[in-house]
Structure formats: C-alpha cells, structure tokens
Amino acid sequence: MYIDTAHVDPPFLSSNGTAVEEPPSRGSISTDHRILRRDEFWRGVPAYREVSEKEFQTHTFQQRHSVTNVRQLRETLEDLVPDAFYQDLGAGLLHAPMALRISPYLLSLIDWEGWERDPIRKQFIPLRSEQRPNHPMAQLDSLHEQADSPVPGLTHRYHDKALFLPLNSCPVYCRFCTRSYAIGNDTEMVSDKLDLHASQARWEQAFTYIERTPSLEDIVVSGGDTFNLKADHIQSIGERLLRIPHIRRIRFATKGLCVLPQKILTDHAWIGALTRVVELARSLHKDVVLHTHFNHPNEITGVTQDALNVLVERGIFVRCQTVLQRTVNDNIDTMQLLVRRLSYINVHPYYVYFHDMVPGVEDLRTTLQSGLEIEKHVRGHTAGFNTPAFVVDAPGGGGKRDAHSYEYYNRKTGIAVFTSPAVKAGRKFLYFDPIAELDEEHRWRWTQPAQRRAMIDEAVAGAR
C-alpha cells in the first residue's frame, strides 16, 4: 500500500517527552504587541497635568524639563510617592556611578502606583534599598575600552570596526551605563570621569587614525549619545567618515528613540542632517543605519511609532540592542513581547546583552543560565531576522561572544569562560553570575580571597 509521507505529520512531543497527536496551536499567539498607548499619560504626573499635548510632545519641552536631582523630582511628583522614596533615592545616588537625568516622557511612563516593581523606574532611578554589593570582579571600564584606544575616544578592538565617542552626554542617563567611567557628570562614586567632551581637535585625531588604518570598514558613532550632537555635527562627522574610501558602514548609536522620540518629530534640523548623511551613503553605495536601545515593551508607545514612521519614510534602517536585566525583562513573556513590539514598529532586534560587570548596578544583573533559558523561547517566536542574538560582551575586551559559546560554565560558582580567537587569540575571558543568585556555600566562598582564587583557577583549567 502506498503512503504519501509528505502528508503524514510526525508525532509531537510534549514538554515531558510524551507523544501528543496535535502540534501546539499556531493561531494562539497574542497580538498585544500591536497595542501602543496613545492616551495623555503625562497628566498623571502633578507637574504636567496642565501641559498640552502639543507642548509635551516637543523635544524642547522634554529637554528643558528633564529632572536632574532629588529636589526637582519631588517638585515634579509631589505626593505620588512617600517621603521615604526621596530619602531612599538620595542615598542611592551616593552609591550610583551615573548622575540622575530623566525626561518628562520617561517619568510619565512609570506606573507610580506600582513604582516598587515598575521596570522603567528600576532602570533610571536608583534606590539604596535595592542596591546590592558590587561583585569583586566588577570594574568601571569592564570592557577595557580605554586599553584598546589608540587615540582618546576611539576604541579599536575588532579588525575592521572601531567605536568613536565624540561626546560624553546623553538626553537621559541610564544608571546601568557600561561607560560610566566617562559619561555624564561626576558622582560621589565616580568623581574623576574621563574627559570626552565634544572637541573638534579630539575628533580630528580619531579621523586621522581611521584614515591611516585601511583595515577599518565599520565605524560606530556613539558616546554619550548621538541625539546630543548638533545637527551640523551629525552631518560633518557622517560626511567626513563616508569620504574615507575604505569606510563602508556607519552606525549612529542613540538611546533617544526610547527616552526622547519627540526629537525625531520636532527637531527638523537634526533629522534633516541624519537624512542627508544616509542619502549620501546611498549615493556612494555605502551603509548608514541607526542603532537604538529598548529594554521593555512599556517603553514603546504611539509616539515611538510616529517617530519610527518618519525614519522609515526617509529610508533610515534601525536596529535595537537590549540589555537583559533582573526584575526588568528577565522573563520569557516580557522578552517575547519586546521583540515582537520592536518588529511591529520596524525596529530590528539585533542583540540582547548580558549585563556588563560595572559597579553600582549588581541588582540588575542576571545569571548566564537565566538568559540561556529565555533565548530558547524567543528563538522561533518570530522571524529569524527579527530574532536577537543573546551575547556576552566579554569583560577584559574579548568582544561580543554568543552566550552559548562558553568554553566552561560552572553554575555553582557562577563562573563562565569564553575565548575570542578572532579578536584576542589565546586569551580567556571570564564572566561572573551575581553572587546573590548563588547558593549559600558559594556565596561564602566568594567572601574568601583564597576560595575566590581557587574557583577562578578551576574555571580557567576547565576551559583548556
């Protein structure tokens, strides 16, 4: 008897390994990612109750009314939070590597009735009651960007790519910034930050190095944040790099689409300058794109979509680099929703980074294992080209490594070892889970210098 095997489905296995007759439903995935809030959410904040939509949705209002200290936050929120909240914040800022700066837009997206759990609040407003002791292996410049800098503000680690840092300010300061050694104002914790203020003379050093290094093809223009570059600086930097024959690709990096999308809608000079750079690149058969940074679905609103629509209409391609953060997005549902919502507004999820090992934010770091589990559920949830790679930016300057590519990972000690043959061959790079997530015995071992050394030696030996 002939059997048409092309039309016989194989058995499906349930999560416990038993056979089931029917595959999981393909029509049951939620469409919540298409629901973007367009209400007047800012009216829930006392200081903004009487602000019109026309005024609130301008980049000038957002910049003028950004909150930069506890007093301003108290004046803005009034009695939305108890007095103890402001005291907790004041103490938290004393142990934070980044100064406070948050836009009215972002403040208004926080659920102030549930501020204790709100994922946006956790990223930008440090409370002392939530902070954990720093991991003993944490460093301000954990990625060794300065060690790989041939000239100030230019990191050349990969053979054909360099990171250019033209300025040291941002529209909003993320308290978990990997570049807290240089970005923003000095703090109690970091009182002498590396000076990377905007300077034509310093930029010229970077351009000269790039011109004299023919292996370079790809330049990331970051900072700081390119949203804070003047329009003429966007155009002059872009044109200067594109006129270098061996440069093929430029990426302008900005958190701005998340924290200040109004700039795309109302700063016509800035978006005009970026558009001209993109058009010049296209005429030269080169590539200029925008890289941005969203960590939670609540950060994406109708205003975000409006800003992205402007970029789409101008042919400006956007990718997203997310950071995996404990209590913010370290669960399957949140990360699946984030990836699909980004895709819906034409932002391509590119990377999900495991949190860098910088001081002051140990409460936001996750274990490597937790991210590996989340990645399994994100992959296959949407199209492959909209599925981010989960990566560890290896401490010590090893570069981005696929999280699954570790040479050794001991979940008891929390130590993972990576190698990076194409970047720094022959070296081993160690990443460490948060100590608070380990069992009691291994938490104790990390308090003992001799035990700590033994655990690290064991990990390095195990990776051979």
JOFENDA-V821230 format. One record per residue. RES is the residue in one letter. PHI is phi in whole degrees, 0 to 359 (999 if undefined). OMEGA is omega as a letter, one per 30 degrees, with the letter a starting at -180 (NA if undefined). Layout:
res->RES phi->PHI omega->OMEGA
res->RES phi->PHI omega->OMEGA
This chain:
res->M phi->999 omega->a
res->Y phi->274 omega->l
res->I phi->240 omega->l
res->D phi->281 omega->a
res->T phi->293 omega->l
res->A phi->293 omega->a
res->H phi->244 omega->l
res->V phi->250 omega->a
res->D phi->286 omega->l
res->P phi->290 omega->l
res->P phi->294 omega->l
res->F phi->255 omega->a
res->L phi->253 omega->l
res->S phi->285 omega->a
res->S phi->297 omega->l
res->N phi->265 omega->l
res->G phi->94 omega->l
res->T phi->275 omega->a
res->A phi->286 omega->l
res->V phi->233 omega->a
res->E phi->281 omega->a
res->E phi->247 omega->l
res->P phi->288 omega->l
res->P phi->302 omega->a
res->S phi->299 omega->l
res->R phi->265 omega->a
res->G phi->250 omega->a
res->S phi->261 omega->a
res->I phi->290 omega->a
res->S phi->294 omega->l
res->T phi->253 omega->a
res->D phi->299 omega->a
res->H phi->296 omega->a
res->R phi->272 omega->a
res->I phi->269 omega->a
res->L phi->243 omega->a
res->R phi->290 omega->l
res->R phi->230 omega->l
res->D phi->280 omega->l
res->E phi->273 omega->a
res->F phi->298 omega->a
res->W phi->292 omega->a
res->R phi->289 omega->l
res->G phi->283 omega->l
res->V phi->261 omega->a
res->P phi->311 omega->a
res->A phi->291 omega->a
res->Y phi->247 omega->a
res->R phi->300 omega->a
res->E phi->260 omega->a
res->V phi->278 omega->a
res->S phi->289 omega->l
res->E phi->298 omega->a
res->K phi->301 omega->a
res->E phi->284 omega->a
res->F phi->298 omega->a
res->Q phi->270 omega->l
res->T phi->240 omega->a
res->H phi->290 omega->a
res->T phi->291 omega->l
res->F phi->298 omega->a
res->Q phi->299 omega->a
res->Q phi->288 omega->a
res->R phi->293 omega->a
res->H phi->252 omega->l
res->S phi->297 omega->a
res->V phi->268 omega->a
res->T phi->234 omega->l
res->N phi->203 omega->a
res->V phi->294 omega->a
res->R phi->299 omega->l
res->Q phi->297 omega->l
res->L phi->294 omega->l
res->R phi->297 omega->l
res->E phi->294 omega->a
res->T phi->279 omega->a
res->L phi->271 omega->a
res->E phi->53 omega->a
res->D phi->262 omega->l
res->L phi->295 omega->l
res->V phi->231 omega->l
res->P phi->289 omega->a
res->D phi->300 omega->l
res->A phi->298 omega->l
res->F phi->299 omega->a
res->Y phi->293 omega->l
res->Q phi->295 omega->l
res->D phi->296 omega->l
res->L phi->295 omega->l
res->G phi->303 omega->l
res->A phi->291 omega->l
res->G phi->295 omega->a
res->L phi->295 omega->l
res->L phi->293 omega->a
res->H phi->244 omega->a
res->A phi->251 omega->l
res->P phi->282 omega->a
res->M phi->245 omega->l
res->A phi->289 omega->l
res->L phi->276 omega->l
res->R phi->202 omega->a
res->I phi->216 omega->a
res->S phi->280 omega->l
res->P phi->305 omega->l
res->Y phi->301 omega->a
res->L phi->292 omega->l
res->L phi->302 omega->a
res->S phi->286 omega->l
res->L phi->279 omega->l
res->I phi->287 omega->l
res->D phi->279 omega->a
res->W phi->286 omega->l
res->E phi->285 omega->l
res->G phi->236 omega->a
res->W phi->299 omega->a
res->E phi->300 omega->a
res->R phi->254 omega->a
res->D phi->296 omega->a
res->P phi->289 omega->l
res->I phi->282 omega->l
res->R phi->304 omega->a
res->K phi->298 omega->a
res->Q phi->279 omega->a
res->F phi->238 omega->a
res->I phi->237 omega->a
res->P phi->280 omega->l
res->L phi->253 omega->a
res->R phi->299 omega->a
res->S phi->293 omega->a
res->E phi->259 omega->a
res->Q phi->290 omega->l
res->R phi->248 omega->l
res->P phi->302 omega->l
res->N phi->296 omega->l
res->H phi->295 omega->a
res->P phi->299 omega->l
res->M phi->263 omega->l
res->A phi->290 omega->l
res->Q phi->218 omega->l
res->L phi->300 omega->l
res->D phi->257 omega->a
res->S phi->294 omega->a
res->L phi->267 omega->l
res->H phi->57 omega->l
res->E phi->295 omega->a
res->Q phi->292 omega->l
res->A phi->294 omega->a
res->D phi->260 omega->a
res->S phi->253 omega->l
res->P phi->289 omega->l
res->V phi->222 omega->a
res->P phi->302 omega->l
res->G phi->81 omega->l
res->L phi->225 omega->l
res->T phi->255 omega->l
res->H phi->241 omega->a
res->R phi->249 omega->l
res->Y phi->275 omega->a
res->H phi->305 omega->a
res->D phi->248 omega->a
res->K phi->225 omega->l
res->A phi->226 omega->l
res->L phi->254 omega->a
res->F phi->252 omega->a
res->L phi->246 omega->a
res->P phi->282 omega->a
res->L phi->205 omega->a
res->N phi->237 omega->l
res->S phi->230 omega->a
res->C phi->221 omega->l
res->P phi->292 omega->l
res->V phi->217 omega->l
res->Y phi->256 omega->l
res->C phi->284 omega->a
res->R phi->290 omega->a
res->F phi->257 omega->a
res->C phi->304 omega->l
res->T phi->288 omega->a
res->R phi->249 omega->a
res->S phi->293 omega->l
res->Y phi->291 omega->a
res->A phi->222 omega->a
res->I phi->268 omega->l
res->G phi->80 omega->a
res->N phi->288 omega->l
res->D phi->299 omega->l
res->T phi->234 omega->l
res->E phi->301 omega->a
res->M phi->279 omega->a
res->V phi->235 omega->a
res->S phi->265 omega->a
res->D phi->219 omega->a
res->K phi->287 omega->l
res->L phi->299 omega->a
res->D phi->277 omega->l
res->L phi->235 omega->l
res->H phi->294 omega->a
res->A phi->300 omega->a
res->S phi->208 omega->l
res->Q phi->298 omega->a
res->A phi->295 omega->l
res->R phi->292 omega->l
res->W phi->300 omega->a
res->E phi->296 omega->l
res->Q phi->300 omega->a
res->A phi->294 omega->a
res->F phi->298 omega->l
res->T phi->296 omega->l
res->Y phi->298 omega->a
res->I phi->297 omega->l
res->E phi->298 omega->a
res->R phi->269 omega->a
res->T phi->237 omega->a
res->P phi->294 omega->l
res->S phi->290 omega->a
res->L phi->286 omega->l
res->E phi->233 omega->a
res->D phi->229 omega->l
res->I phi->239 omega->l
res->V phi->264 omega->l
res->V phi->260 omega->a
res->S phi->229 omega->a
res->G phi->159 omega->g
res->G phi->48 omega->a
res->D phi->217 omega->a
res->T phi->293 omega->l
res->F phi->301 omega->a
res->N phi->271 omega->l
res->L phi->283 omega->l
res->K phi->294 omega->a
res->A phi->303 omega->a
res->D phi->291 omega->l
res->H phi->288 omega->l
res->I phi->304 omega->a
res->Q phi->290 omega->a
res->S phi->291 omega->l
res->I phi->295 omega->a
res->G phi->300 omega->a
res->E phi->294 omega->a
res->R phi->299 omega->a
res->L phi->291 omega->a
res->L phi->293 omega->a
res->R phi->281 omega->l
res->I phi->281 omega->a
res->P phi->305 omega->a
res->H phi->276 omega->l
res->I phi->278 omega->a
res->R phi->250 omega->a
res->R phi->219 omega->l
res->I phi->230 omega->l
res->R phi->239 omega->l
res->F phi->270 omega->a
res->A phi->257 omega->l
res->T phi->207 omega->l
res->K phi->277 omega->a
res->G phi->303 omega->a
res->L phi->298 omega->l
res->C phi->277 omega->a
res->V phi->258 omega->a
res->L phi->208 omega->a
res->P phi->297 omega->a
res->Q phi->300 omega->a
res->K phi->298 omega->l
res->I phi->296 omega->a
res->L phi->274 omega->a
res->T phi->234 omega->l
res->D phi->266 omega->a
res->H phi->293 omega->l
res->A phi->294 omega->a
res->W phi->293 omega->a
res->I phi->291 omega->l
res->G phi->294 omega->l
res->A phi->295 omega->l
res->L phi->299 omega->l
res->T phi->298 omega->l
res->R phi->295 omega->l
res->V phi->294 omega->l
res->V phi->297 omega->a
res->E phi->293 omega->l
res->L phi->297 omega->l
res->A phi->301 omega->a
res->R phi->297 omega->a
res->S phi->292 omega->l
res->L phi->266 omega->a
res->H phi->62 omega->l
res->K phi->241 omega->a
res->D phi->230 omega->l
res->V phi->232 omega->a
res->V phi->227 omega->l
res->L phi->249 omega->l
res->H phi->251 omega->a
res->T phi->229 omega->a
res->H phi->207 omega->l
res->F phi->243 omega->l
res->N phi->244 omega->a
res->H phi->212 omega->a
res->P phi->302 omega->a
res->N phi->294 omega->l
res->E phi->279 omega->a
res->I phi->252 omega->a
res->T phi->234 omega->l
res->G phi->298 omega->l
res->V phi->294 omega->l
res->T phi->302 omega->a
res->Q phi->298 omega->l
res->D phi->300 omega->l
res->A phi->295 omega->l
res->L phi->294 omega->l
res->N phi->298 omega->l
res->V phi->299 omega->a
res->L phi->294 omega->l
res->V phi->299 omega->a
res->E phi->298 omega->a
res->R phi->266 omega->l
res->G phi->73 omega->a
res->I phi->260 omega->a
res->F phi->278 omega->a
res->V phi->233 omega->l
res->R phi->242 omega->a
res->C phi->239 omega->l
res->Q phi->241 omega->a
res->T phi->260 omega->l
res->V phi->248 omega->l
res->L phi->285 omega->a
res->Q phi->225 omega->l
res->R phi->298 omega->a
res->T phi->68 omega->l
res->V phi->252 omega->a
res->N phi->216 omega->a
res->D phi->271 omega->l
res->N phi->215 omega->a
res->I phi->298 omega->a
res->D phi->300 omega->a
res->T phi->295 omega->a
res->M phi->289 omega->l
res->Q phi->297 omega->a
res->L phi->295 omega->l
res->L phi->299 omega->a
res->V phi->297 omega->a
res->R phi->288 omega->l
res->R phi->291 omega->l
res->L phi->301 omega->a
res->S phi->299 omega->a
res->Y phi->297 omega->a
res->I phi->262 omega->l
res->N phi->71 omega->l
res->V phi->250 omega->a
res->H phi->270 omega->l
res->P phi->300 omega->a
res->Y phi->245 omega->l
res->Y phi->231 omega->l
res->V phi->243 omega->a
res->Y phi->273 omega->l
res->F phi->289 omega->a
res->H phi->301 omega->l
res->D phi->295 omega->a
res->M phi->270 omega->l
res->V phi->259 omega->a
res->P phi->289 omega->l
res->G phi->91 omega->a
res->V phi->224 omega->a
res->E phi->299 omega->l
res->D phi->293 omega->a
res->L phi->262 omega->a
res->R phi->279 omega->l
res->T phi->246 omega->l
res->T phi->282 omega->l
res->L phi->298 omega->a
res->Q phi->299 omega->a
res->S phi->298 omega->l
res->G phi->291 omega->l
res->L phi->298 omega->l
res->E phi->292 omega->l
res->I phi->297 omega->a
res->E phi->302 omega->l
res->K phi->302 omega->a
res->H phi->273 omega->l
res->V phi->282 omega->a
res->R phi->292 omega->a
res->G phi->95 omega->l
res->H phi->282 omega->l
res->T phi->209 omega->a
res->A phi->301 omega->a
res->G phi->301 omega->a
res->F phi->285 omega->l
res->N phi->252 omega->l
res->T phi->254 omega->a
res->P phi->286 omega->l
res->A phi->273 omega->l
res->F phi->271 omega->a
res->V phi->228 omega->l
res->V phi->253 omega->l
res->D phi->277 omega->a
res->A phi->299 omega->l
res->P phi->304 omega->a
res->G phi->96 omega->l
res->G phi->93 omega->l
res->G phi->281 omega->a
res->G phi->85 omega->a
res->K phi->282 omega->l
res->R phi->237 omega->l
res->D phi->305 omega->a
res->A phi->300 omega->a
res->H phi->281 omega->a
res->S phi->268 omega->l
res->Y phi->298 omega->l
res->E phi->274 omega->a
res->Y phi->198 omega->l
res->Y phi->210 omega->l
res->N phi->255 omega->a
res->R phi->288 omega->l
res->K phi->284 omega->a
res->T phi->278 omega->a
res->G phi->78 omega->a
res->I phi->252 omega->l
res->A phi->242 omega->a
res->V phi->239 omega->l
res->F phi->238 omega->l
res->T phi->241 omega->a
res->S phi->219 omega->a
res->P phi->301 omega->a
res->A phi->276 omega->a
res->V phi->252 omega->l
res->K phi->221 omega->a
res->A phi->299 omega->l
res->G phi->87 omega->a
res->R phi->257 omega->l
res->K phi->244 omega->a
res->F phi->236 omega->a
res->L phi->253 omega->l
res->Y phi->240 omega->a
res->F phi->234 omega->l
res->D phi->294 omega->l
res->P phi->299 omega->a
res->I phi->298 omega->a
res->A phi->296 omega->a
res->E phi->268 omega->l
res->L phi->270 omega->l
res->D phi->286 omega->a
res->E phi->300 omega->a
res->E phi->300 omega->a
res->H phi->281 omega->l
res->R phi->298 omega->l
res->W phi->296 omega->a
res->R phi->301 omega->l
res->W phi->289 omega->l
res->T phi->277 omega->a
res->Q phi->253 omega->a
res->P phi->308 omega->a
res->A phi->292 omega->l
res->Q phi->294 omega->l
res->R phi->300 omega->l
res->R phi->297 omega->a
res->A phi->295 omega->l
res->M phi->294 omega->l
res->I phi->292 omega->l
res->D phi->300 omega->l
res->E phi->298 omega->a
res->A phi->294 omega->l
res->V phi->297 omega->l
res->A phi->295 omega->a
res->G phi->292 omega->a
res->A phi->272 omega->a
res->R phi->286 omega->NA
